[in-house]
Every structure is written in C-alpha cells, then in structure tokens.
Amino acid sequence: MSDVSGILGLAKRSGNMILGDGVIKSIQSRKARLVIITSECGANTKKKLIDKCMFYDIPYVSIAEDTFNQSIGTHNRKAAAIANEGFAQKLYTCLKG
C-alpha cells in the first residue's frame, strides 16, 4: 500500500490529480484516465461516478478513505480523477493487482 500512497502523493503534487467538482467534468471531457472512489463515498455520488465512468469508458478503483486522504495530505475527500496516463496505469495495477 505504500506504493499507492507514494503514487497518489506524487500525482497530487505534480498537478495531475483532479478533486471536487472537477472530477465529473474531467470524466465528461475525457481528461480523466482513472477515477478513484473512496469506500466512504455516499451511495448517490458513487453511483453517479460509476455510471459516468462506464458511459465514457474510464476505469475506476475503490480505496479506503483514510489511506487516500492521508496520501494526498487532505481530509474528507471522497473521489479524485488522475489525468496522467502513467500515474493512472501504475495506480490501477497496484490497486487491482
């Protein structure tokens, strides 16, 4: 899990992570390469994100909220989009195995 934390931190610091309302917009504009949804995300938000990802054919993964927030140095974030293909592929393989 330390690989995941390191990659998430690098993605955030390099500006390749999209947070907040920008996640849905990045999916619709196809800028997102991977969507990360935390385990504590609300049912309606989770369904909306998953439906958008499936419609636009963008992969998504789930991660524990405390691990995610600790990795990016914030709190109470429920979802994020990764805009860089390299970060997205590495995170996907680390999380999906």
NORCORMO-V664458 format. One record per backbone hydrogen bond with DSSP energy under -1.0 kcal/mol. CO is the residue of the C=O (numbers start at 1). NH is the residue of the N-H. E is the energy in kcal/mol with one decimal. If there is no record, write none. Layout:
BEGIN
co nh e
CO NH E
CO NH E
END
This chain:
BEGIN
co nh e
1 5 -2.2
2 6 -2.4
3 7 -2.5
4 8 -2.7
5 9 -2.3
6 10 -2.4
7 11 -2.7
8 12 -2.2
9 13 -2.5
10 14 -2.3
11 16 -2.2
12 15 -1.0
16 83 -3.0
18 81 -2.4
19 22 -1.1
20 23 -1.7
21 25 -1.2
22 26 -2.6
23 27 -1.8
24 28 -2.4
25 29 -2.2
26 31 -1.9
26 32 -1.9
27 30 -1.1
34 82 -3.2
35 61 -2.4
36 80 -2.2
37 63 -1.7
38 41 -1.4
42 46 -2.9
43 47 -2.4
44 48 -2.3
45 49 -2.7
46 50 -2.7
47 51 -2.7
48 52 -2.2
49 53 -2.6
50 54 -2.6
51 55 -2.3
52 56 -2.6
53 58 -2.7
59 35 -2.0
61 37 -2.9
63 39 -1.9
64 68 -2.4
65 69 -2.9
66 70 -2.1
67 71 -2.0
68 72 -1.7
69 74 -1.9
78 38 -3.0
80 36 -3.2
81 18 -3.2
82 33 -3.5
82 34 -1.1
84 88 -2.4
85 89 -2.6
86 90 -2.1
87 91 -2.6
88 92 -2.5
89 93 -2.4
90 94 -2.2
91 95 -2.6
92 96 -2.7
93 97 -1.6
END
